[in-house]
Amino acid sequence: MDPVIVVGAGPVGLSLSLALAGQGVPSVVLDEGPGKEESRPARTVVLHADTAAMAHRLGCTTLRYEGAYFAAWRTMRRSRPAQRSTFDDGPAPLHLPQHALTRGLREAATAHPLVQLVTDSRLDSVEQDDRGVTAHTRGAETTWWRGSYLVGCDGARSTVRKLLGIRFPGRTAVERYAVAALRTELPWPGEALLHRNPPSGPEEVTSRPLPDGVWRLDWLLPARGELVTPDALVTLVRDTLAVWCGGTTPPYDLIDTGVYTLHHRLARRWRDGRAFLAGDAAHLLGALGTQGVEEGLRDAENLAWKLSLAWHQGASEELLDSYEGERRTAVAARLRAADQALPALRAGGGLRTYLPGSSRSAESLLTDGHLGRGPLGAAPTYAPPLAVREVPTATEPGGAVANVPVTAPDGATVPLRDLLGKGRLLVVLVAPGTGVWDRRHWLGAGLMPRLAAAVSALPVRTDLLVADSYPGAPAHTVLLIRPDGHLAATFAGVRPAELYEAADAVRAGAPVSRVPAPSSATTPAAVID
C-alpha cells in the first residue's frame, strides 16, 4: 500500500510522520523549505503532560537539553503578589524554543526508515480517486507522488486547504504582543510569572524561563496600536526589569525580539475524501495562554492511529470522520472559551458575564490557560461512541488517562503513556499487590486467564497490562484505553461481550473496502501558478 503523504515539515507534520512510523505506516514528508530550522529563541512553545510525553515517545531528544520545566507559576496584580502555583501534584509545563522542538523531531524522522523527508518541494496540485491520492510538487525537481492518504500540515497559509477549497473563517488580530528573549537574573529563578496591570507599561506581561538563564518576556499590546520600534522594545525591557528588581534594571543580554499578532480561525472541514488538515492549516488560536502548536500535536496523535488502522486493515468511514468530529469540536470549544472571556478580561469587566455566579479572578482564569487547566487549557475529552462506565474512576470516559505505572507484556514496569502510539488498544486490569509479584505468577492467577482470553478475541490489536492502582478505581476494575491514551470504557471485572462491543465502538465498526472520492468541486484540484 502507498505511503501517507504529509505536506509540511513543522512540528505537526514531523510528529504525524513519526507517529505513523511508530505504528508501521510509511510516510513521505514534503518540505517546502531547505530542511533547516531558523534559530528564533523568542519563538517558543509550552508542552503539558500529554504532549510532552508524546514528543518524548516520538524520539525528540531536544526536550531534555533545550527545554525548561516551570519550577512554579506566579501571578502579580499591580505591585502585589496574587498567587503562586507549584506542581507537587503533577508534572510541570515544559518550555522550549520551537526551533529546538522541530529540530529534535526532524532528527528523529531522518533516522527512521519509514519516514522519507523531501526538501525544496512545493505542492501545486492534488488529485484523488477511490484508491489513493496523487500530489504534484515543484522545486529542485518536478515530481508526482502517490499516497494512500494526504495530510496538510502546511501552516496558516495552507496550500492543501486552498487546493481542497476549504474555507478558513474566523477573527483577525485577536491579540498582539511584543516579545523578547533575554539572559538576565530575575528574583524568582526558574519560575514563570504573569503580571497584570504593572505600575508602568502594558496591562499584562508574562515571563517564562528557558535553560541557561534565558527568559521569554511577552507584553500585551493594543490590537491595532502603533508599530513597536527597537527603541520602544528596549524601553519595555528596561522598565519591566526595573519593576521586578526593586527599581533598578539589572544587567541583561537581549538575544531575540519580535512582534506577533494572534488570529482565531477554524477550517470549515478537516477532511475531504482521503485528504485531511492538521495544525495551523486547520486552526489558529493562542489568546489567553492557549497553545496552537500543542493543539496541532494533539491533532497528529488523534489522526495517526486512525490512519494506521485504515492503512493496515481498513477502517470505517465513521472512524476517519471521527478525527474531524473530535478534534474540531475540541479546538472550537477552546476558541469559544477564549472569545467569550476576552471582553471581560481585556475591558476590565467582571468575569460573571463569562462564568455567571463565579468569584474566580482574571488571574486564575489566565493561569488555567497557561498551565493546561480548565476550558482554556485542559487536555480534551472526546465523547465516546459507547460510554461504558460500570466503575467510576477519576477519569471520565473520553478523558486522557492518568500516567500510572503499569506492567507491560514483557514484564517491565513503565509509565502508561510510554506504551501509547503503537496503534493498539490497551486493556488495564487494576490489581493491587501485583507490583511485587513476578509476572509468571499473576498471568495465571485470579481474573487474568479469563481477561487474557477476552482480549485475544477483540477485533483490534490490544495489549494487556496490569496496574497496582488507578485514581478512583477499586480492585478488579478493567480499563479500555484508545491508542491515543483516551479512556474508552471501565468495567467491573471481566465482561467479554461488553469489552468486545466497546472495542468495536472504538474502531467505529468494521472497515469498508472503499473510501469515497471527494466532491466534484475538488477533484481534480486546481493548479496554483
N, C-alpha and C positions, 0 to 999 in steps of 0.2 A: 504494500500500500504506500502511496506517496506521502512524503513528509508534510508537516504543517508549516505553512509559510507565515512567518512573523515579520511584520513590517514595522521597523523601528527598533533601535538598539539602546534605548534608555533603560532605566531601572525596571520598568514594567515589561518591556519586550524581552530583556535578558532573563528576568525572573520567570516569565512564562516559558521560555525555551528550556531553561534548566528544570523547571517543574515538570514539563513534558518528558524531558530526558530521564528524570528520576523514575518515571513510570513507563519507560521503554518506548517512548514515542520520539522519532527523529524530527528535527525541525531545520528550516533554513531561515536565518535572520537577515533581513535586508536592511542594511545600514546606509543611509544617505550620506553620512559623514565619512571621515578618514579612519575611524576606528580608534581615536584617541580622545580622552576627556580633557576639556579645558579646566584648569585649576581655578576654582572660584570659592575660596574659603567662606565668603559671606552668603553663599547659597547652600543651605543645609536642609537636612530632613530629620524628623524625630520619629523613631520607631518605638512602638509599645510592645507588650509581651508577645502577642500573636505574630506580628510582622517581623520583629527582631528574631524570633525563633525560626520563622520561615527563611529569612535571609541567611541565617547561620546554617540551617539544614541544606540550603542550596549550595553551600561551599564558599560563601563570601567571607574571606579572611580579614578584610579591612575593618570589619566591625570591632575586632579585638584591639587593633593597633591605632586606629584613627578616629574612634568614637569615644564619647564620654557619657557615662551614666550620671543622671542628676543625683547629687547627694541629698538634696531636699528641694522643695519648691516654696519660695517666699512670695508674699504679696504685701505691698505697701499702698497706703492711700494718703495723699498729700505728704506729710513728713513723718507719718507714724506707721509702724509695722501693723499689718492687719491679721495675718495668719501665716503659719508655717506648716507644710505638709511633709512628712517623711514617708519612707517606703518600707517600713518594717513588716507590713502585711502583704507585700507583693513586689515584683520586680520594678525597678525604676525605669523611666523612659531613657532611650539611648539616642544621643545627638551626634550626628556626624555630617561632614560635608557631602553633598550629593555626588560630587565627582568621585569621592572615595567609595561610596556605595556602588556607583556604576562601574568603576574600575575593578572592584572586587568581584562583581558579578560577571564582568567581561572576562576576567582571568579564568573564572570557573567554567564559563561557557567555552572558551578557547580550548581548555583542556579536556572537554567532554567529547567523546567520539560521536555522539548522537546530535551534536549541535554544529551546524555549518554557518559561520559568520561571513557575510559577503559585504564588503565596504564599497563606497562610491557607487551605490545602486539606488537610483531614484525611480520609484514606481510611477508608471504613467497609464496603465490600464489594467483592468481586472475583468475576467470573463468566468462565468460559472456554468456548470452543467450538473446533471444529477449524480455524477461520479467524482467531481472534484472542482478545483479552481485553477485557472491559468492566469499568471501575472506577467506583465512585461515591464522591464526596467531599462533605464538608460544610465550611462555613466562611463566608466572606463571601458565597459563593453555593453553592447545592446543584447539583452538576453531574455528568453522566455523561461518561466519557471512553472512547474506543475506541482500542485499540492492537493492534499485531501481536504484541508480547510485553510482559511486565511484569517489572521487576526491583525487588525490595525492598532498598533501601539505607537503611533507616529505623531503624538502630541496634539496640541490645541489646534493647529492648522492642518489636521489630518488629511492627507491625500486620499486615504482609503474611505474616510467618511464622505468626502466630496464625490468620489467616483461612485459611491453607492447611493448618492442623492439623499443623504440623511440630514435633516435639519438639526441645528445646534442652538436652540433659543436659550435666553437667559438674561442676566443683568451684567452691565459693563461698569467697571470702576466701583466695585462694591466697597473696597478699602484700598488705601495707598500707604506705602511705608518707605521710609529711608532706612537703610541697613548698613551696618559696618561690622567687619571682623577686625579685632584688635587684640594685642597682647598687653596685659596690664595686671595689676593686683587689685582685687575687689575685697571688701570686708567679709564676704561670705564665700570662701573658696569652694568651688565645685557645686554651688547651689544656684539654681535658676531663680529669676526674680521677675515678677510682674508689678510694675509701679504705675498706679493710676493717679492722675492729677498731681504730678510732682510740682514743687514750688516754681519751677521755670520750665519752659519748653512745651512740647506737645502733651496732649492729655493722657497718653499712655506710652510707656517704654517697657520693653522686655529685654532681659539679658539671659543668655544660656551658655553654659560652659562647653568648651571643646578641650582636647588634650593640649598640654604644653603651655598652660596659662593663657590660652586664646579664648575670647568671648565673642559671641554674636549678639549685637545690640540692634533692636528694631524700634523705630519711632513711628507712631501712628500720625499720618499727615492728613490734611483736608483732602477729600476725594478729588477735587479739581483745583487744587491750590497752585501756587507758583512753582516754577522749576526749582529744584534743590541744587544750588551751586556747590562746588567743592568747599568754598569758604563757609557756607552755611552749614554744611555737614560737619566740618571741623568744629564749628561753634556748638553744634548739638553734642558732639562727643565731649568736649571740654566742660560744658555746663552740666551735663548729666553725671560725668565722673566726679565733678566737684560736689554736687548734691549728695552723692553716695559716700563720699570720702571726707566728710567733715568740712566742706567749704574750699578745699584745695584740690586742684586737679593733679592726680598722681602721674608719674611718667607712663607713657603708653607708646606702642608701636602700631600705627594704622596699617593693616595688611590689605584690606579689600573693602570696597564700598559699592553701593548701588541704590537704585530706587525701583520698586516694583509695584505694580497695580494688580489687585485681585479681582477676578471676574467669577461670577457664578453662572455656569451653563450646564445643560444636561441634554445629551442627544436624545432625539425622539425614539429612536430604535437602536438597540445594541447588537442586533442580529439581522442579517439578510441572507437567507439560504445558508451557504457554507462559509460566509464571512461574518466576522464579529468585530466589535470595538472594545477597547480596554484602556484604562488610564485616562490621560488628558484628552485623548481622542473621543472619549465617551462622556467626560465630565470635567468641569473646572470648579474648584472650591478652595477654601483656605482662610476664610474670615473666622475670627474668634477662636483661633488656636487649632482649627481643623487642619488636616494634613492631606494634600492632594496625592502626593507620592504614596503615602501609606494606603489610601483607598485603592490606588492602582495596583499595589501588591496584593490586596485582597481580591481584586478582580482576577488577577493571574491565578491565584490559588483556587478560587472557585471554578474558573473555566478549565483549568488544566486537568482535573480528574474527570470531568465530563467529556472532554475531548479524548482523553486517554481511553475511557470506556468505549467511546464511539469508534476509536481507531482500532482497538484490539478485538472487540467482539460485537460492535454495533450498539447503538443507543437509540432510545425512543425520541421522537420529536419533542415530547414533553420535557425530557431531561435537558436537551440542548436549549429549549426555550427557557428553562428554569434559570439559566445564567442571567439573562436579562431580567427575569421576574424577581430574582433575589437581589442581585447587585444594584440594579437601577432603583429598586424600591428602597434599599438601604441608603444609597447616596442621596436620593430625593428627600428622605427623612432628615438627613444631615443638613442639606441645603435649606430645607424648610425651617428647621430649628434655628439655624443661624440667621436667616432672613427675618424671622419673627422676633428674635432677640435684639437684632441690631438697632432698631429705632429706640428702644428703651435704654440700651446701654450707651449709645452714642449721643442721644439727645438729652441725657440726664434725667429721664423719667424713671419711675419706679418699675420694678420687674413684675408687679402684679398684673400688668396688662399682658405680659407674656406667660407668667405662671400664676393664675388667679389664686389668691389666698396665700401666696408664698412670701416668706420673710427672708429668702436667700439673698445674699448680697451679689452685686455685679461681680465682685472679685471671685466669689465661689463659683459662679457660672463660667467665668472665663478660665478659672483653674481647671474645671472639668474638661473644657475643650483642649487645654494644653496637656493634661495628664491622661487623656484617654478614658474619660468617665462621662456618664450622663448622655443626654441626647446629642451633644456636640462631639463627643469623642469615643464613646464606648464601642468595643468590637460589636459588629452587627449580630442580631438574632434573626434567623431565617424561619419563616413559617413552614414547618414540615408538612409534607402531603398527608402523613398519617401520624398525628401527635399522640404517641403512646406514652403515658406517664403513670404506670402502675405504682411506681415508687417515687415520691417527691425527693428531689435532691437539690443542692444549691444551684444547679444549672437547669434552666428551663429547656425543654425540647427546642432545638434550633439554635441554642446559645453555644458559644465557644467553650469547650471543656476545660476544666482545671488541669493544670500541668502536674499531675500527681506522679510519683514513681510507680512504674509497672514492671512486671516481669515479662520479658519478651520470649518469643518461641525458642530462642537459643539459650534461655536460662539467665540472660543478663538482666539486671535491673537498671532501667533508664527512665528519664522523664518522658511522659506520654507524648509530648509534642515532637520528640525526636523520631517517633515512628510514623508520623504523618507523611504525606507527599509521596506515597508509593502506589496510589491508585487503588488501595484496598480499604474495605470496611474494617473497623476494629470492634471486636466484642470483648468487653472487660468484665470479669467477674470480681466483685468486691468480696474478698475472703480474708478477714482479719487473721493474722498469725502466719499466713503463708510466706511472708517475707523472710522468715527464719527457717523455712523448710527447703530441702533440696527438691529441685524440680521433679525428679523421678518419683517422689513420694506424692506430691499433690496432683500430678497428672492423672493418677488412678484413684483419687480419693473423692469422697463426697459427691458434689454435683458435676465434677469435671467430666467424667465419661459421657454422661448424657448431653452436657453442653457441647463437648467436642463433636459429638455425632450430629447435633443440630447445626453447628457452624459449618461442618463439612457439606451439608446439604443446601447451603444458601446459594442463591443464583449469582452472586458476585464474590470474587476472591476476598477472603476475610482472614484476618489474623486473630487468634485467641490469646488474650492477655489476662493477667491476674494483678489486682491491686490490693494492697493491705488495707487501704481505706480510700474513700472518696467523700468530699464535703457533702454532708447531709444525707448520705446513703447508708442504710443499715446493711448488715451482713447478708450475703447471698443476693444482693442486687446485681442485675445484669444490665450493662450499658451497651447500646449500639451506637457507634460513632462513625460519622461520614469520613471519607478520605481527607477532607479539609479541616477536620477537627471540630465539627459542629455536632452536638448531641442529637441523635435521631429518635431514640426511644429508651425507656427504662422499664425493666421487668422485675417482678418479684420471683426470683428463681428462674428455672429453665422452662421456657414456653416455646417449643419448637415451631408450632404452627404460627403463632403470633410473631415470633422472631423472623420467620421467613416472609410473612406479609410485610413487616416493617422494612426488611432489606429490599424487597421488591419495590416498595414505595420509594425508597431512597433512589433507586435507579430509574424510577418513573415508569415501571413496567418493561415488558420485553422489547428488545430493539426491533426496528423496522429495517427493511433492506435498502430503502432509498431515502435520501434527503431531497425534498423537492427543490427545484431551481427557484431562484428569487423571482420577483415580479418582473414583467417585461420591461418596466421602466428602467431597470438597472442591468439588463442583460442584452447585448454586451455593454460594458461600461464605456463611457466616452473617453477619448484620449485627451490628456492635457498637453497642450503645446509647451 
